[in-house]
């Protein structure tokens, strides 16, 4: 019996360590995603449409008053480890109580991620796994008595109060850290503009897609803000960028030209990169190219509808229904449309290599060529907005005086 208890405590300790590790990784990712130090550290879609951590990092429940959700998992991991190292009746009862409510929270977060965010964070999944193991190990410890609801009413109130004070103290520290990060956005925005202007000149692709997301002028180059986005209709980070463009379109009305350059990460039609992350994205590109070519005024509507239904768009039936609603069923078999999409994809080979893993510069989505400078991945709103303002100032005055408005970095 003693050996069984030792093994159980060892399992709880190791699971607690697992919770700590994955919680720290989620905290790190939360701050990197929301407060990248430079424009070179943006996120990009390189896992799959479903397994994606950025969706959770940008979600409304990613933090509470600046305290990342992962912090509470980190604290629980420490508590479970301490309970395993210093076993006592009070620790056992209290930790069982905590493990039960933690399990319910994990189930709730899983449901929220899958059914509302339409994605699953791999780092969060690691925490979910170890949370389930901890709970099972505590349930096993109740044998032969068995589990009943009365076990949830026996935690040590004094211990819970002590742990709550400890947790609240750390949470306040995170709140202050988040607030400092938030207040430092002006400096980081300035650095993002500076980094942007230091990027090398990047030509636009030799073939521009007919798919205009936003059109402010007749000629693409006449707008102060010129965007060519190599995108995939089943990429969550492309969805994030599409939502950003919707917001910026209103704020910078009449200043933006944006073109969607088809680059589905599916090797059925894309031989530029050896990836097959998003089956069905080729079909969506054919459909979008058909609409862009023959009914260009409908393309922005189609673009919005696909990204608004990212999860549903993975279904062949949904894609077929979409084609029928837009009266474009022939797009899926039209050789002319397929050839056009292929030519647009092939323009990805025109750019210098940006990664040791892939032979060409266009290797992931979204990759944005913004006023002849390439940005791989996404940026927070405040950085993108700052760059847009700088480009407008440069276009309207012929100088970069906008940069002089920023407080110099210390």
Number of C-alpha atoms within 10 A of each C-alpha: 6 7 8 10 15 13 13 18 23 15 18 27 22 19 24 28 18 20 29 25 17 23 26 17 16 28 22 13 20 22 15 15 21 18 21 20 17 18 23 16 16 18 22 20 26 19 14 16 23 22 19 22 23 21 22 24 22 15 11 9 12 18 19 11 13 18 21 23 17 25 20 17 26 24 20 23 29 16 18 28 24 16 22 23 13 11 13 11 11 17 20 20 19 24 27 25 20 18 25 19 14 20 19 13 14 20 14 11 18 19 14 16 19 15 12 11 16 20 23 24 19 16 21 22 16 16 25 22 15 23 26 18 18 28 21 15 19 21 17 15 17 13 9 7 8 10 14 10 7 7 15 17 11 14 19 17 11 11 14 17 11 12 15 12 12 12 16 13 12 15 20 14 13 17 18 14 14 19 14 11 16 14 11 12 17 18 15 22 23 24 21 24 23 16 14 18 15 10 13 10 12 14 13 19 17 12 13 17 22 21 25 23 27 21 21 19 14 9 9 19 13 14 21 24 23 25 27 25 26 26 26 29 30 30 27 29 24 24 23 18 20 22 15 17 20 13 12 17 19 11 11 16 11 15 21 26 23 22 23 28 29 32 31 31 32 20 17 14 19 21 15 21 22 14 17 16 19 20 18 20 26 26 23 27 26 26 28 29 25 27 23 22 16 12 13 17 15 17 24 18 11 18 20 15 13 20 21 14 14 19 20 15 21 19 13 14 11 14 21 17 14 19 21 12 10 13 12 19 17 14 21 19 12 14 12 12 20 21 13 19 24 20 16 21 24 19 21 23 17 14 17 12 14 13 11 7 10 14 16 18 19 27 25 21 26 30 24 24 22 20 19 16 17 23 19 24 21 25 25 19 16 15 23 19 18 19 24 22 18 23 25 20 17 16 15 11 11 10 13 15 12 18 19 9 8 13 10 11 9 4
